[in-house]
Amino acid sequence: MESTSEVPDDCCQVADEAEKEALALKSFKETIAEIESHLAHKAQLRSRLHTTVQNRPEESYFTRLDSSIKKNTAFVRKLKNFTEAQKESILKDINTLNLTKYISEVANAIVEAKLKMTDIASILQVCVVLHEKYADFSSQILEAWQKVLSLKKDEKVSNPSKMRVDVRFYADLISCGVLTPKEGLPLLGSFLTNLIHGDKEEHNSATIILAFCKFCGEDYAGLVSQKLLNDAERFKMTVPTSNWLPPDKRQNVRNLLREYYSSLCKHLIQDHKELQNFERQNRRILQTKGELSNERKEKQEVLNQSFAKLLNMTQQFADVLAEELPELRQDLSPRDEECSVLELCENMSDQARETLNELLWENEEGRQFYENLPNLSVYLPNLVPKATMEAPPLPDPAEQMIDIEKEAKEIEEGEQAKEEGDEDIKPAELEDEKDDADVPVSLQSNKVLLDSFLTTLSACVNREMIDSAAIEFSTNLNTKHNRKKLVRALFTVQRTRLDLLPFYSRLVATLHPYIPEVATDLCNFLRQDFKYHVRKKDQINIETKVKIVRFIGELTKFGMYPRADTLQCFKQLLLNFAHHYIEMTCHLLETCGRFLLHQPDSHQRTKVYLDQMMRKKSMLASDSRYLTMIENAYYQVVPVDSSARSSHIKIRPPLHQYIRHLLYVELGNKGSTNKILKQLRKLNWKDPEVASYAIRCLTSAWKVKFPNIRTLAGVVAELTLYQEFVGHRIVDAVLEDIRWSLEFPYPNSIKGA
């Protein structure tokens, strides 16, 4: 059965590939046919003009046509506003009007016309007809073009969009035969040369050169795009090229265009380096200060847009000229640990995700509680998610982020900016009174059911019970009035029931995809109440204040309360870091500090605010309770690495530890000199390692207490009676230490044992 199911799949895959190959071949053949048709049309026009120019109408033909000033000036005005839709009427007017005396005005009107690329084919037909009838037309239009295309060296093009069309138009006039190569090529060559040589640094005229390459490169330089070359090689066919110009002239144009492309590649590489250097500086600023100023963010956006535009232009040039793209070397410099946290991407590996989860959550059970929420659509198939439609729009990052230097200065100086619209009134209480007064009579029928639900809500103290409550509310109680009552009940949870806050937050997060207004209203109430308590600056109702910040922290971990707003709360508390603000800050950190620190978008700000908090703590003259509370909160967010701390402890052999114990601990005891001397005599002084270490310890007089130095010298003197070399080596070492200290008088210049 397995083999029979696999064969059709293979056959379908082969059939799909064959179909794609056939479509690609068909498309390539159509492109080749278009090129052949284009070249044949140009050759036909040149042949036609060469024949008809010899047989132009005589003067008697023009005398029969209309020579009135009114119609001729109207015709000239129509040419100045030429569009493709006017082609037929203009050709009809040419056959009825005598334009002998107006050829110069006609030529100037055609050159001055604001054409589009789609109008070129139509205006060319008009020029061909005029050239067939009037011998002066080619000289007059060449004179008009000389005023437009006479570009001096280093002169900038004032209107690149019009010049892009004009260059193609003029080049097509030559390739169609209206202007002979002898007449028209010098002006075109000088224009392109001056334009390219004067634009090798800024490349502001790259669109003009690119348009010439796309539309006229085939005729003047024999250009074939890289895509066509690849397809021709793939299908073993040849691409037709124009040969109306001599090969040497085509080669000159090709060399000029490649010279411009080479300068464009250098510009691209230079801009890429500049962009990488600027990004490297931004990463360094993010590491040291936490955020970027608006000026740097705007400059980076400008650099990104400019580089993207230049890269796109270079790619188009590379395809048209069949050249290789320059290699853009990526920045391989090591990035800081903090920056790597910021640059965590969505498609990270499973191992990286596991590492991030270990940083965010204390254990797997906590991660399951905050991330694995029940899907209400399983229980209610007709319930449609609304979060994507009704969720409030996210703030603009450029407006949301504030210069970190200004924030740090505000935190240091305790300057709390007043916010417009804030009043010392609790908005939530006003909302309560308003809602209670406006309860419709129609909702009184299920009031008993809702009251019973809200009463049992305070007993939901595990995950299963709160998930069941979410299902029950969405099934039986999901009305506008009940949603407001639910938000009010969640917001007014007893200040002593902090254990309910994680479960209430889970309830809000579970309902959010289908009932987003519950989370929105609750977060608005908490935000307003937090501002109210911060602005009051009183030291009462501390339990309510703790409840507010812990509720904000729990909702933050569920993603209901924006992390930027939580960090703003952290900053507001640091501005006046005293008394109840300290307690609120510590409770906020204990609840969601670890979560904020290890989230990529909030890592840097949290790190900077934590540093500011510890700096504030060092300047506090508070009691030990607040100091201990701050340290506990900080080290709960940034735990001490016990393995790193233990790695700095030097592990010594037992004999070395015993020698140090005798000299640095027992030496201070009364009557211990004889005992220490007896134990030191028992050492194996014939062992160079043991003798060397014992002499080092006996030399390190700075490691014993000052009153015991005399006793240490007595031990050395007695030991010298039994081991003579000990005294000489210790004296030499002490004198060497004295000399070293005199030559290098630094605190850490003495080398310890």
C-alpha positions in Angstrom: 0.0 0.0 0.0 2.9 2.4 0.8 4.5 1.9 -2.6 1.3 2.6 -4.5 0.7 5.8 -2.5 4.2 7.1 -3.2 4.2 6.5 -7.0 1.4 9.0 -7.8 3.1 11.7 -5.7 6.4 11.2 -7.6 4.5 11.3 -10.9 2.7 14.5 -9.9 6.0 16.1 -8.9 7.6 15.2 -12.2 4.5 16.5 -14.1 4.6 19.8 -12.2 8.3 20.3 -12.9 7.7 19.5 -16.6 4.8 22.0 -16.7 6.9 24.7 -15.1 9.7 24.0 -17.6 7.2 24.3 -20.5 5.8 27.6 -19.2 9.3 29.0 -18.7 10.3 28.0 -22.3 7.1 29.6 -23.6 7.7 32.8 -21.7 11.3 32.9 -23.0 10.2 32.4 -26.6 7.6 35.2 -26.2 10.4 37.5 -25.0 12.6 36.6 -27.9 9.7 37.3 -30.3 9.2 40.7 -28.7 12.8 41.6 -29.1 12.9 40.5 -32.7 9.7 42.4 -33.4 11.2 45.5 -31.8 14.4 45.3 -33.8 12.5 44.6 -37.0 10.2 47.6 -36.4 13.2 49.9 -35.9 14.9 48.6 -39.0 11.6 49.0 -41.0 11.3 52.6 -39.8 14.9 53.5 -40.8 14.3 51.9 -44.2 11.0 53.7 -44.7 12.4 57.1 -43.7 15.4 56.6 -46.0 13.0 56.0 -48.9 10.4 58.6 -48.1 12.8 61.4 -47.4 13.9 61.2 -51.0 10.3 61.7 -52.2 8.9 64.5 -50.0 5.9 66.5 -51.2 6.5 69.5 -53.4 5.5 73.1 -52.4 2.3 72.9 -54.4 1.1 70.2 -52.0 1.4 72.4 -49.0 -0.5 75.3 -50.6 -3.6 73.3 -50.6 -3.5 72.8 -46.8 -4.8 75.0 -44.1 -2.3 77.7 -43.1 -4.5 79.7 -40.6 -2.7 81.0 -37.5 -5.5 79.9 -35.2 -5.4 76.2 -36.2 -1.7 76.0 -36.3 -1.2 77.6 -32.9 -3.8 75.3 -31.5 -1.9 72.4 -33.0 1.3 73.5 -31.4 -0.5 73.9 -28.0 -1.9 70.4 -28.4 1.7 69.0 -28.9 2.9 70.7 -25.7 0.2 68.7 -23.8 0.6 65.5 -25.8 -0.8 62.2 -24.5 -1.2 58.9 -26.2 -4.9 59.4 -26.6 -4.3 62.4 -28.8 -2.2 60.6 -31.3 -4.9 60.0 -33.9 -6.2 63.5 -33.9 -2.7 65.0 -34.2 -1.9 62.7 -37.1 -5.1 63.8 -38.7 -4.2 67.5 -38.2 -0.8 67.0 -39.7 -2.4 65.8 -42.9 -4.7 68.9 -43.0 -2.4 71.7 -41.8 0.4 73.5 -43.6 3.1 73.6 -40.9 6.0 74.9 -43.1 6.2 78.2 -41.2 5.7 76.6 -37.8 8.2 73.7 -37.8 10.5 75.3 -35.2 7.5 75.9 -32.9 6.4 72.3 -33.5 9.9 70.9 -32.7 10.1 73.0 -29.5 6.7 71.9 -28.4 7.6 68.3 -28.9 10.8 68.6 -26.9 9.1 70.6 -24.1 6.1 68.3 -23.8 5.9 66.5 -20.4 5.7 62.9 -21.7 5.4 59.6 -20.0 7.3 56.4 -20.9 4.0 55.1 -22.4 3.8 58.1 -24.7 7.1 57.5 -26.4 5.8 55.1 -29.1 3.0 57.5 -30.0 5.1 60.6 -30.2 7.7 58.8 -32.3 5.0 58.1 -34.9 4.2 61.8 -34.9 7.9 62.7 -35.4 8.2 60.1 -38.2 5.3 61.6 -40.1 6.6 65.1 -39.6 10.1 64.1 -40.8 8.6 62.5 -43.9 6.8 65.7 -44.9 9.1 68.5 -43.8 12.8 68.6 -44.6 13.5 71.1 -41.8 12.0 69.1 -39.0 15.1 67.0 -38.2 17.4 70.1 -38.0 14.9 72.0 -35.9 14.2 69.3 -33.4 18.0 68.7 -33.1 18.5 72.3 -32.3 15.7 72.1 -29.7 17.3 69.0 -28.1 20.7 70.8 -27.9 19.2 73.3 -25.5 17.9 70.5 -23.3 20.7 68.0 -23.4 23.7 70.4 -23.4 24.9 69.4 -20.0 28.1 71.0 -18.7 30.7 69.2 -16.6 29.6 68.7 -12.9 26.2 70.3 -13.7 23.3 68.7 -11.9 20.0 67.7 -13.6 17.2 69.8 -12.3 14.4 67.5 -13.2 15.5 63.8 -13.3 12.1 62.4 -13.9 11.6 64.4 -17.2 15.2 63.9 -18.2 14.7 60.1 -17.9 12.0 60.2 -20.5 13.8 62.8 -22.7 17.0 60.7 -23.0 15.0 57.6 -24.1 13.0 59.8 -26.5 16.1 61.3 -28.1 17.8 58.0 -28.3 14.8 56.5 -30.1 14.7 59.4 -32.5 18.2 58.4 -33.6 17.6 54.6 -33.7 14.4 55.2 -35.7 16.1 57.3 -38.3 14.5 60.7 -37.6 18.0 61.9 -36.7 21.0 60.3 -38.4 23.8 58.9 -36.2 26.2 61.4 -37.6 23.9 64.3 -36.4 22.5 62.9 -33.2 25.2 60.6 -31.6 27.7 63.4 -30.7 25.0 65.2 -28.5 23.9 61.9 -26.9 27.5 60.8 -26.3 28.6 64.1 -24.7 25.4 64.2 -22.5 26.0 60.6 -21.2 29.7 61.2 -20.7 29.2 64.5 -18.7 26.3 63.0 -16.7 28.3 59.8 -15.7 31.5 61.6 -15.0 29.8 64.2 -12.8 27.8 61.7 -10.9 30.3 59.1 -9.7 30.0 60.1 -6.0 26.4 60.8 -5.1 24.7 58.9 -8.0 21.7 61.2 -8.0 21.2 60.5 -11.8 21.3 56.7 -11.5 17.6 56.5 -12.6 18.4 58.3 -15.8 21.3 56.0 -16.7 19.2 52.9 -15.7 16.3 54.0 -17.9 18.7 54.4 -20.9 20.2 50.9 -20.2 16.7 49.3 -20.0 15.1 50.9 -23.0 18.1 51.8 -25.3 20.9 49.6 -24.1 20.1 47.0 -26.6 20.4 49.4 -29.6 23.4 51.4 -28.4 25.5 49.0 -26.3 24.2 45.5 -27.3 23.1 44.9 -23.7 21.4 41.6 -22.8 20.1 41.1 -19.3 21.5 38.4 -17.0 18.1 36.7 -16.8 17.9 36.4 -20.6 21.4 35.1 -20.8 20.7 32.5 -18.2 17.5 31.4 -20.0 19.3 31.3 -23.4 21.9 29.1 -21.9 19.3 27.0 -20.2 17.3 26.4 -23.4 20.3 26.5 -25.7 19.0 29.4 -27.8 20.5 32.8 -28.9 19.2 36.2 -28.0 18.9 38.6 -31.0 20.8 41.8 -30.8 20.8 45.1 -32.7 23.7 45.7 -35.2 22.8 49.1 -36.7 25.7 50.7 -34.8 29.3 49.7 -35.5 30.8 47.3 -32.8 33.4 49.9 -31.7 30.8 52.5 -30.8 28.7 50.0 -29.0 31.8 48.9 -27.0 32.5 52.5 -26.1 29.0 53.0 -24.7 29.2 49.6 -22.9 32.5 50.6 -21.3 31.0 54.0 -20.2 28.1 52.2 -18.5 30.2 49.7 -16.8 32.5 52.5 -15.5 29.4 54.0 -13.9 28.3 50.7 -12.5 31.7 50.2 -10.9 31.4 53.6 -9.1 27.9 52.6 -8.0 29.3 49.4 -6.5 31.9 51.4 -4.5 29.2 53.7 -3.3 27.1 50.7 -2.2 30.0 49.1 -0.3 30.8 52.4 1.4 27.2 53.0 2.5 27.0 49.4 3.7 30.0 50.0 5.9 28.6 53.3 7.2 25.3 51.6 8.1 27.1 48.8 9.9 29.3 51.2 11.8 26.2 53.2 12.8 24.4 50.0 13.9 27.4 49.0 15.9 27.4 52.4 17.7 23.7 52.0 18.4 24.3 48.6 19.9 27.0 50.1 22.1 24.7 52.9 23.2 21.9 50.4 23.9 24.3 48.5 26.1 25.6 51.5 28.1 22.5 53.7 28.2 19.5 51.4 27.5 17.8 53.3 24.7 18.4 55.3 21.6 17.5 59.0 21.1 14.9 59.9 18.6 17.6 61.6 16.5 19.7 58.5 16.2 16.6 56.4 15.4 15.5 58.8 12.7 19.1 58.8 11.2 19.2 55.0 11.2 15.8 54.9 9.4 17.2 57.4 6.8 20.3 55.3 6.4 18.3 52.1 6.0 16.0 53.7 3.4 19.0 55.2 1.5 20.9 51.9 1.5 17.8 49.9 0.4 17.2 52.3 -2.5 20.9 52.1 -3.5 20.9 48.3 -3.2 17.8 48.0 -5.4 19.4 50.3 -8.0 22.6 48.3 -8.0 20.7 45.0 -8.4 18.9 46.4 -11.5 22.1 47.7 -13.0 23.8 44.3 -12.4 20.9 42.5 -14.2 20.8 44.9 -17.2 24.6 45.0 -17.6 25.0 41.2 -16.8 27.5 42.0 -14.2 28.2 40.5 -10.7 26.8 42.1 -7.6 29.5 43.3 -5.2 30.1 41.3 -2.1 28.7 43.0 1.0 30.7 41.7 4.0 28.7 41.3 7.1 29.8 42.7 10.5 31.5 39.7 12.2 32.6 41.6 15.3 31.4 40.0 18.5 28.3 41.5 19.9 27.7 42.2 23.6 25.6 39.8 25.7 23.0 42.5 26.2 22.7 43.2 22.5 22.3 39.5 21.7 19.3 39.4 24.0 17.8 42.3 22.1 18.3 40.6 18.8 16.5 37.4 19.6 14.5 36.6 16.5 11.2 34.8 16.1 12.7 31.8 14.2 15.2 30.9 17.0 16.2 27.3 17.5 14.5 25.0 19.9 17.5 25.0 22.2 17.5 28.9 22.2 13.8 28.9 23.1 14.4 26.5 26.0 17.2 28.7 27.3 14.9 31.8 27.0 12.1 29.9 28.9 14.5 29.0 31.7 15.3 32.7 32.0 11.7 33.9 31.9 10.2 31.4 34.2 11.4 29.8 37.5 10.2 26.4 36.6 8.2 24.5 34.0 5.0 24.6 36.0 5.1 28.4 36.0 5.7 28.5 32.3 2.7 26.3 31.7 0.5 28.5 33.9 1.3 31.7 32.1 1.6 30.4 28.5 -0.8 27.4 28.1 -4.3 28.9 28.2 -7.5 27.0 27.4 -8.9 27.5 23.9 -12.6 28.6 24.4 -13.4 27.8 20.8 -13.2 24.1 21.6 -16.0 24.5 24.1 -17.9 27.2 22.1 -17.5 26.6 18.3 -19.6 29.6 17.5 -17.4 32.0 19.5 -15.3 34.1 17.0 -12.0 35.7 18.1 -12.2 39.5 18.2 -8.8 40.4 19.5 -7.4 41.1 16.1 -10.2 43.5 15.3 -10.9 45.2 18.6 -7.4 45.2 20.2 -6.2 48.8 20.7 -3.5 49.8 18.3 0.1 49.5 19.5 1.9 52.8 20.1 4.5 53.9 17.6 7.9 52.7 18.9 9.5 56.1 18.0 6.9 57.9 20.2 6.9 55.3 22.9 10.7 55.2 23.5 12.3 58.2 25.4 15.9 59.2 25.4 17.5 57.1 28.2 19.8 59.9 29.2 16.9 62.1 29.9 15.1 59.4 31.9 18.2 58.6 33.9 18.6 62.3 34.7 15.0 62.5 35.8 15.4 59.4 38.0 18.6 60.8 39.5 17.0 64.2 40.3 13.6 62.9 41.2 11.8 65.2 38.6 8.4 63.8 38.0 6.7 65.4 35.0 3.1 66.2 35.4 0.8 64.5 32.9 -2.1 66.4 31.3 -5.5 65.3 32.2 -4.6 63.6 35.5 -6.7 64.6 38.5 -6.7 63.5 42.0 -9.9 61.6 41.5 -10.2 57.8 41.2 -11.7 57.3 37.8 -12.6 53.7 38.6 -14.8 54.8 41.4 -16.7 57.3 39.2 -17.2 54.6 36.6 -18.6 52.3 39.3 -21.2 54.9 40.4 -22.2 55.6 36.8 -22.6 51.9 35.9 -24.6 51.2 39.1 -26.9 54.0 38.4 -27.5 53.0 34.7 -28.2 49.3 35.1 -31.0 48.4 32.7 -34.1 46.7 34.0 -33.8 44.0 31.4 -30.5 42.7 33.0 -32.0 42.1 36.4 -33.1 38.6 35.4 -29.6 37.1 35.4 -28.4 39.3 38.2 -28.6 36.4 40.7 -26.6 34.1 38.4 -23.9 36.8 37.9 -23.7 37.5 41.7 -23.3 33.8 42.3 -20.6 33.6 39.8 -18.7 36.6 41.2 -19.0 35.1 44.7 -17.5 31.8 43.7 -14.8 33.6 41.8 -12.9 34.4 45.0 -12.7 30.6 45.7 -10.9 29.8 42.4 -7.5 29.1 43.8 -6.1 26.7 41.2 -5.8 26.5 37.4 -8.6 24.1 36.8 -11.1 26.2 38.7 -10.3 29.5 37.1 -10.4 27.9 33.6 -13.8 26.5 34.4 -14.9 30.0 35.5 -13.7 31.4 32.2 -15.7 28.8 30.2 -18.8 29.4 32.4 -18.7 33.2 31.9 -18.2 33.0 28.2 -21.0 30.4 27.9 -23.8 31.8 30.1 -22.9 35.4 31.2 -21.3 37.1 28.2 -23.2 40.3 28.0 -22.1 43.9 27.9 -23.4 44.7 31.4 -21.9 41.5 32.9 -18.6 42.2 31.3 -18.5 45.6 33.1 -19.5 43.9 36.4 -16.8 41.3 36.0 -14.1 44.0 35.4 -15.3 45.9 38.5 -15.2 42.7 40.5 -11.7 41.8 39.4 -10.5 45.4 40.0 -12.0 45.6 43.5 -10.5 42.3 44.7 -9.6 42.5 48.4 -6.3 44.0 49.1 -5.4 41.0 51.4 -6.1 38.4 48.7 -2.9 38.8 46.7 -3.0 35.0 46.0 -6.0 35.6 43.7 -4.2 38.0 41.4 -2.4 35.4 39.2 -5.7 33.5 38.7 -7.7 36.6 37.9 -5.0 37.6 35.4 -5.2 34.1 33.8 -9.0 34.5 33.6 -8.6 37.9 31.8 -6.0 36.4 29.4 -8.2 33.4 28.6 -11.1 35.6 27.8 -9.0 38.2 25.8 -9.1 36.5 22.3 -12.9 36.5 22.4 -13.8 39.3 24.9 -10.9 41.8 24.6 -12.7 44.6 26.3 -12.3 42.9 29.7 -8.5 43.2 29.5 -8.7 46.7 28.0 -11.0 48.1 30.7 -9.2 46.4 33.6 -5.8 47.7 32.4 -7.3 51.2 32.1 -8.6 51.0 35.6 -5.2 49.8 37.0 -3.4 52.5 35.0 -5.6 55.3 36.4 -5.5 53.9 39.9 -1.7 53.6 39.8 -1.4 57.3 38.7 -3.8 58.3 41.5 -1.8 56.6 44.2 1.5 57.8 42.9 0.3 61.5 42.7 -1.2 61.4 46.1 2.2 60.8 47.8 0.6 59.7 51.0 1.9 56.8 53.1 -1.5 55.2 53.8 -3.4 52.4 52.0 -0.1 50.6 51.4 -1.8 47.2 50.9 -4.0 48.7 48.1 -0.9 50.1 46.4 0.8 46.8 46.6 -2.2 45.1 45.2 -2.3 47.5 42.2 1.4 46.9 41.3 1.2 43.1 41.7 -1.9 43.0 39.6 -0.1 45.0 36.9 2.9 42.6 37.1 0.7 39.5 36.8 -1.1 41.0 33.7 2.2 41.9 32.2 3.4 38.3 32.3 0.2 37.2 30.5 0.8 39.9 27.9 -2.3 41.8 28.8 -0.6 44.9 30.2 1.9 46.4 27.8 5.5 46.0 28.9 6.3 49.6 27.9 3.6 50.8 30.3 4.9 48.5 33.1 8.4 50.0 32.6 6.9 53.5 32.8 5.3 52.5 36.1 8.8 51.3 37.3 10.3 54.7 36.2 7.6 56.7 38.0 8.2 54.8 41.2 12.0 55.5 40.9 11.5 59.2 40.5 10.4 59.5 44.2 12.1 56.5 45.6 11.1 56.6 49.3 8.7 55.0 51.8 5.8 53.3 50.1 7.3 53.9 46.6 10.1 51.5 47.7 7.6 48.8 48.7 5.6 49.2 45.4 8.8 49.0 43.4 10.0 45.9 45.2 6.6 44.1 44.8 6.5 45.1 41.1 10.0 43.6 40.6 9.2 40.4 42.6 6.1 39.9 40.4 7.4 40.6 36.8 11.0 41.9 37.1 12.6 38.7 35.8 10.1 38.5 33.0 10.8 42.1 31.9 14.6 41.7 32.2 14.7 38.7 29.8 12.2 40.0 27.2 14.1 41.3 24.1 12.1 44.5 23.8 12.3 45.4 27.5 15.7 44.0 28.5 17.8 47.2 28.2 15.3 49.6 29.9 14.8 47.1 32.8 18.6 46.7 33.2 19.1 50.5 33.2 16.3 51.0 35.7 17.7 48.3 38.0 21.0 50.0 38.0 19.3 53.3 38.8 17.4 51.6 41.7 20.6 50.2 43.2 22.3 53.7 42.8 19.3 55.2 44.6 19.6 52.6 47.3 23.2 53.4 48.0 22.2 57.0 48.7 19.2 56.1 50.9 19.3 56.9 54.6 16.4 54.5 55.3 16.1 51.8 57.8 17.5 48.4 57.3 14.0 47.0 56.4 13.9 49.0 53.1 17.5 48.2 52.3 16.9 44.5 52.7 13.7 44.7 50.7 15.5 46.3 47.8 18.3 43.8 47.8 15.9 40.9 48.0 13.9 42.2 45.0 17.1 43.0 43.0 18.7 39.6 43.5 15.4 37.9 42.8 15.5 39.5 39.3 19.3 39.2 38.9 20.3 36.1 40.9 23.9 35.8 42.0 25.8 33.1 40.1 27.0 30.8 42.8 29.1 28.8 40.4 31.0 31.9 39.2 31.5 33.0 42.8 32.8 29.6 43.9 35.2 29.5 40.9 37.2 32.4 42.4 37.9 30.4 45.6 41.4 28.9 45.5 41.6 25.3 46.5 44.8 24.4 48.4 46.3 21.1 49.4 45.7 20.0 53.0 49.3 20.5 53.9 49.3 24.1 52.6 46.1 24.8 54.5 47.7 23.4 57.7 50.8 25.7 57.3 48.6 28.7 56.8 46.5 27.7 59.9 49.6 27.5 62.1 51.0 30.9 61.0 47.9 33.0 60.4 45.5 31.6 63.0 47.4 29.8 65.8 50.3 32.3 66.0 48.1 34.8 67.9 47.3 32.3 70.7 49.3 32.7 73.9 52.0 30.1 74.4 51.6 28.6 70.9 55.1 29.5 69.7 56.8 26.3 70.8 53.9 24.2 69.4 54.1 26.0 66.0 57.9 25.6 65.9 57.7 21.9 66.7 55.1 21.4 63.9 57.2 23.4 61.4 60.3 21.3 62.2 58.3 18.2 61.2 57.8 19.4 57.7 59.8 17.7 54.9 62.2 20.5 54.2 64.0 18.3 51.6 60.9 18.6 49.4 61.5 21.8 47.3 57.7 22.4 46.9 57.0 22.1 50.7 60.0 24.2 51.6 59.2 26.9 49.1 55.6 27.3 50.2 56.5 27.4 53.9 59.1 30.1 53.2 56.5 32.1 51.3 54.1 31.9 54.2 56.9 32.9 56.7 57.8 35.9 54.5 54.2 37.2 54.2 54.3 39.2 57.4 51.4 41.5 56.1 49.0 38.5 56.5 49.4 38.3 60.3 48.2 40.9 62.8 50.6 43.6 63.6 51.3 42.6 67.2 52.2 39.1 66.0 55.0 40.1 63.6 57.5 40.0 66.5 56.4 36.4 67.3 56.7 35.4 63.6 60.3 36.8 63.5 61.1 34.7 66.6 59.7 31.6 64.9 61.9 32.2 61.9 65.0 32.8 64.1 64.4 29.5 66.0 63.7 27.6 62.8 67.0 28.8 61.3 68.9 26.9 64.0 67.7 23.7 62.4 67.4 24.7 58.8 70.0 27.3 58.0 68.9 28.1 54.4 65.5 29.2 55.6 66.9 32.3 57.3 68.9 33.4 54.2 65.9 32.9 51.8 63.4 34.8 54.1 65.8 37.7 54.5 66.3 37.9 50.8 62.6 37.7 50.1 61.8 40.4 52.6 64.4 42.8 51.2 63.1 42.1 47.7 59.6 42.9 48.8 60.8 46.2 50.3 62.7 47.1 47.2 59.7 46.2 45.0 57.3 48.3 47.1 59.6 51.3 46.9 59.9 51.1 43.1 56.2 50.4 42.5 54.3 52.1 45.3 50.8 50.8 44.4 48.3 49.2 46.8 48.3 45.9 45.0 52.0 45.7 44.1 52.9 43.1 46.7 52.3 39.5 45.6 50.7 37.4 48.2 51.1 33.8 48.9 
